[in-house]
Protein backbone atom coordinates (compact mmCIF):
# COMPACT_ATOMS: atom_id res chain seq x y z
CA UNK A 1 0.00 0.00 0.00
CA UNK A 2 1.71 3.16 -1.15
CA UNK A 3 0.45 6.58 -0.18
CA UNK A 4 1.22 9.79 -1.97
CA UNK A 5 3.06 12.12 0.34
CA UNK A 6 5.24 15.16 0.19
CA UNK A 7 8.63 14.11 -1.08
CA UNK A 8 11.77 15.86 0.08
CA UNK A 9 15.45 15.24 0.61
CA UNK A 10 17.41 15.59 3.82
CA UNK A 11 21.15 15.66 4.45
CA UNK A 12 22.14 12.86 6.83
CA UNK A 13 25.76 12.01 7.69
CA UNK A 14 27.17 13.57 4.50
CA UNK A 15 24.50 11.80 2.41
CA UNK A 16 21.36 13.16 0.85
CA UNK A 17 18.53 10.71 1.46
CA UNK A 18 14.92 10.84 0.31
CA UNK A 19 12.26 11.46 2.92
CA UNK A 20 8.50 11.46 2.64
CA UNK A 21 5.97 13.31 4.76
CA UNK A 22 2.76 11.33 5.18
CA UNK A 23 -0.47 12.95 6.31
CA UNK A 24 -1.88 11.84 9.67
CA UNK A 25 -5.09 10.82 7.92
CA UNK A 26 -3.13 8.44 5.68
CA UNK A 27 -1.43 6.93 8.72
CA UNK A 28 -4.78 6.46 10.44
CA UNK A 29 -6.22 4.83 7.30
CA UNK A 30 -3.29 2.43 7.43
CA UNK A 31 -4.14 1.35 11.01
CA UNK A 32 -1.38 3.60 12.40
CA UNK A 33 1.25 1.40 10.78
CA UNK A 34 4.52 3.37 10.84
CA UNK A 35 6.51 0.90 8.79
CA UNK A 36 8.43 2.76 6.09
CA UNK A 37 7.59 0.07 3.54
CA UNK A 38 3.91 0.90 3.98
CA UNK A 39 4.44 4.34 2.48
CA UNK A 40 7.54 4.12 0.26
CA UNK A 41 8.20 1.67 -2.57
CA UNK A 42 11.68 0.20 -2.75
CA UNK A 43 13.70 1.09 -5.82
CA UNK A 44 14.32 -1.89 -8.07
CA UNK A 45 18.12 -2.09 -8.28
CA UNK A 46 18.33 -5.50 -9.93
CA UNK A 47 20.61 -5.77 -12.94
CA UNK A 48 18.79 -5.86 -16.27
CA UNK A 49 19.82 -9.00 -18.12
CA UNK A 50 19.57 -9.34 -21.89
CA UNK A 51 18.54 -12.99 -22.31
CA UNK A 52 18.98 -12.94 -26.10
CA UNK A 53 22.58 -11.74 -25.70
CA UNK A 54 23.34 -14.39 -23.08
CA UNK A 55 21.81 -17.13 -25.26
CA UNK A 56 23.93 -15.99 -28.21
CA UNK A 57 27.10 -16.11 -26.08
CA UNK A 58 26.12 -19.52 -24.75
CA UNK A 59 25.56 -20.81 -28.28
CA UNK A 60 29.01 -19.56 -29.28
CA UNK A 61 30.63 -21.18 -26.23
CA UNK A 62 28.90 -24.51 -26.89
CA UNK A 63 30.05 -24.42 -30.52
CA UNK A 64 33.65 -23.65 -29.46
CA UNK A 65 33.46 -26.41 -26.84
CA UNK A 66 32.30 -28.91 -29.45
CA UNK A 67 35.13 -27.89 -31.80
CA UNK A 68 37.66 -28.33 -28.98
CA UNK A 69 36.22 -31.75 -28.11
CA UNK A 70 36.58 -32.84 -31.74
CA UNK A 71 40.22 -31.71 -31.77
CA UNK A 72 40.90 -33.55 -28.50
CA UNK A 73 39.27 -36.72 -29.85
CA UNK A 74 41.40 -36.47 -33.00
CA UNK A 75 44.57 -36.11 -30.90
CA UNK A 76 43.60 -39.11 -28.75
CA UNK A 77 42.92 -41.25 -31.85
CA UNK A 78 46.29 -40.22 -33.27
CA UNK A 79 48.07 -41.10 -30.03
CA UNK A 80 46.29 -44.47 -29.86
CA UNK A 81 47.49 -45.33 -33.36
CA UNK A 82 51.14 -44.79 -32.44
Secondary structure, DSSP 8 states (H G I E B T S, - for coil): -----EEEEEEETTEEEEEEE--HHHHHHTTT---GGGT-----------HHHHHHHHHHHHHHHHHHHHHHHHHHHHHHH-
